[in-house]
């Protein structure tokens, strides 16, 4: 078989594999970057020139063996300090699955970066140093994963070589973490004892831990059930652009283009346009220049309706029998990501899918302490990396789903109208999947729309 034909076959096989998005998290020096580097290296996902660069950098630092952490710590400040500062994205594949990996920082001051990296993840790998066990930052990362509704969490108990590969050390940590994460509502937790530096149970099974009979990290990543089938979810099409060519060939064409956020749309289906509430039926669906009878997420399509109604960018097209309630009062959990604080009475922009509206922060009922899930009532403001409950009043109605129902249409951004800085990432509805959801306090006050 020629090289070109072989490559084409490999690409065809690769396109048929599923995609897993996952994020790594852990405290400083727990070995996240080393684990990621080991995954890439041992799964043969590192290019020769990348490995040579790492070997050269390691020699310059006086290390005899290549420091695999350098495969992900790309910023100069990261390499100098030996810590991860920004989210590092890596793409790799095995014959069984494709992966998008987000290596997130471990320090408390970079909690906002973890929120960014884990917001789209199907799985989170939380590392723990076997010598230290479950610490405050471990609980913080578990809580963030629960807040973001990450469906699968892997507890990787690292540096087992430094505790003589003792089973009882692993068992104690796994029991404590599983109890905490389960209380938060994390649906699936898998604990794996590893040594990222030595390669134990990362890609290959460890000969030093014959008492462990579970999967390696890579094996679990390759086999964990992940469903990207959003076709059965609430159908939603945020309108990005209205297409009106007004040419001789298409004098009356009026299409509403956008990417289907969730669900399925069919020709002939009754639909409602929000926030106006006007109704019509789908007359046609254009996909890649062709007319189709059905389209589903995440396809980018153009819908044609039977009636000429006023629709513009930011409107939401939904099935008439499954429309979310529109509201101007948004209550949500937010992670504050900006350096300047978010305060009660502050005027902001709220961006939800393709719609951006003026809003005001009416109340900050509580700030969440992630290490023990206690709440600080009425803090008055949120600063960088804070997570808290907010009540926001918008100038126009919004059609928000609960974040628990849809991570895409249940999320939003708060933006500074002065310079466009992103202030906070919001998740509409309850905080956690269990009774741990926060109870907000206080009455609305201040300027009203």
Secondary structure, 3 states (H helix, E strand, C coil): CCHHHHHHHHHHHHHCCEEEEEEEEECCCCCHHHHHHHHHHHCCCCCHHHHHHHHHHHHHCCCCCCCHHHHCCCCHHHHHHCCCCCCEEEEEEECCEEEEEEECCCCHHHHHHHHHHHCCCCEEEEEEECCCCCCHHHHHHHHHHHHCCCCEEEEEEECHHHHCCCHHHHHHHHHHHHHHHHHHCCCEEEEEECECCCCECCCECCCCCCCCCCCCHHHHHHHCCCCCCCCCCCCEEECCEEECCCCCCCCCCCEEEEEEEECEEECCCEEEEECCCEEEEEEEEEECCEEECEEECCCEEEEEECCCCCCCCCCEEEECCCCCCEEEEEEEEEEECCCCCEECCCEEEEEECCEEEEEEEEEEEEEEECCCCEEEECCCEECCCCEEEEEEEEEEEEECCCCCCCCCCCEEEEECCCCCCEEEEEEECCCCCCCCCCCCCCCCCCCCC
